[in-house]
Amino acid sequence: MKLEDIKNGANVAGVVPNQSVEVVSVDWIGDQALNLVYRIPGGSVSETTLYRDDEHRLLECFLVHLHTLIDGMNPRIATLAWRYPAQAMFKS
């Protein structure tokens, strides 16, 4: 994920280990770094500076409400969607 892709309200994995964070604000520091204010799932707010070298570990996450996907789906596909929800959480 490129630093330019990080926007307010986005969910990003790779900022802190083993969890995604919600982006609260992004302030650029030149064109090679940004100051990121983020919220972790527990509600705590923190900030960090991300550099171009950090791009390789960042992934954009999206949350999918499975019930919206399952309406009208083949029952077998719907079962798989419920069984493996984590695989549908990340995109690169």
GINOR-V9425 format. One record per pair of residues at least 6 apart in sequence whose C-alpha atoms are under 8 Angstrom apart, sorted by sequence separation. I is the first residue (numbers start at 1). J is the second residue. D is the distance in Angstrom with one decimal. If there is no record, write none. Layout:
((I | J | D) (I | J | D))
//
This chain:
((6 | 12 | 7.9) (13 | 19 | 6.1) (14 | 20 | 6.9) (15 | 21 | 7.2) (28 | 34 | 4.2) (29 | 35 | 6.9) (39 | 45 | 4.4) (13 | 20 | 4.1) (27 | 34 | 5.5) (28 | 35 | 6.2) (38 | 45 | 5.6) (39 | 46 | 6.4) (12 | 20 | 5.2) (13 | 21 | 6.4) (26 | 34 | 6.6) (27 | 35 | 5.1) (37 | 45 | 7.1) (38 | 46 | 5.6) (70 | 78 | 5.4) (11 | 20 | 6.2) (12 | 21 | 5.4) (26 | 35 | 5.9) (27 | 36 | 6.7) (37 | 46 | 5.8) (38 | 47 | 5.9) (69 | 78 | 8.0) (11 | 21 | 5.5) (12 | 22 | 6.5) (26 | 36 | 4.9) (37 | 47 | 4.2) (11 | 22 | 4.6) (12 | 23 | 7.3) (25 | 36 | 6.0) (26 | 37 | 6.5) (36 | 47 | 5.4) (37 | 48 | 6.7) (70 | 81 | 7.9) (10 | 22 | 5.7) (11 | 23 | 6.3) (24 | 36 | 7.6) (25 | 37 | 5.1) (35 | 47 | 7.0) (36 | 48 | 5.3) (9 | 22 | 6.0) (10 | 23 | 5.4) (23 | 36 | 7.2) (24 | 37 | 5.3) (25 | 38 | 7.0) (35 | 48 | 5.8) (36 | 49 | 5.9) (9 | 23 | 5.1) (23 | 37 | 6.3) (24 | 38 | 4.9) (35 | 49 | 4.5) (36 | 50 | 7.1) (8 | 23 | 5.1) (9 | 24 | 6.1) (23 | 38 | 4.5) (24 | 39 | 6.7) (34 | 49 | 5.6) (35 | 50 | 6.4) (66 | 81 | 7.2) (7 | 23 | 6.8) (8 | 24 | 5.4) (22 | 38 | 5.5) (23 | 39 | 6.5) (33 | 49 | 6.8) (34 | 50 | 5.4) (66 | 82 | 7.2) (6 | 23 | 7.7) (8 | 25 | 5.3) (21 | 38 | 6.1) (22 | 39 | 5.1) (33 | 50 | 5.5) (34 | 51 | 6.7) (7 | 25 | 7.5) (8 | 26 | 6.7) (21 | 39 | 5.6) (22 | 40 | 6.5) (33 | 51 | 4.3) (7 | 26 | 6.8) (21 | 40 | 4.8) (22 | 41 | 7.9) (32 | 51 | 6.0) (33 | 52 | 6.4) (66 | 85 | 7.9) (6 | 26 | 7.5) (20 | 40 | 7.0) (21 | 41 | 6.7) (32 | 52 | 5.8) (19 | 40 | 7.8) (20 | 41 | 7.6) (64 | 88 | 7.7) (64 | 89 | 7.2) (63 | 89 | 6.1) (62 | 89 | 5.7) (61 | 89 | 5.9) (62 | 90 | 6.4) (61 | 90 | 4.6) (62 | 91 | 7.7) (3 | 33 | 7.8) (60 | 90 | 6.3) (61 | 91 | 6.2) (3 | 34 | 7.7) (59 | 90 | 6.8) (60 | 91 | 6.0) (59 | 91 | 6.6) (60 | 92 | 6.3) (59 | 92 | 5.5) (20 | 61 | 7.3) (15 | 57 | 7.9) (14 | 57 | 5.4) (15 | 58 | 6.7) (13 | 57 | 8.0) (14 | 58 | 4.7) (13 | 58 | 5.7) (14 | 59 | 6.4) (12 | 58 | 6.7) (13 | 59 | 5.1) (3 | 50 | 7.9) (12 | 59 | 5.6) (13 | 60 | 6.3) (3 | 51 | 7.9) (12 | 60 | 4.6) (13 | 61 | 6.5) (3 | 52 | 7.0) (11 | 60 | 6.0) (12 | 61 | 5.5) (2 | 52 | 7.9) (10 | 60 | 7.4) (11 | 61 | 5.2) (10 | 61 | 7.7) (11 | 62 | 6.5) (3 | 55 | 6.5) (2 | 55 | 5.6) (1 | 55 | 5.6) (1 | 56 | 6.8) (1 | 57 | 7.8) (2 | 58 | 8.0) (1 | 58 | 5.5) (1 | 59 | 5.6) (1 | 60 | 6.8) (1 | 92 | 6.4))
//
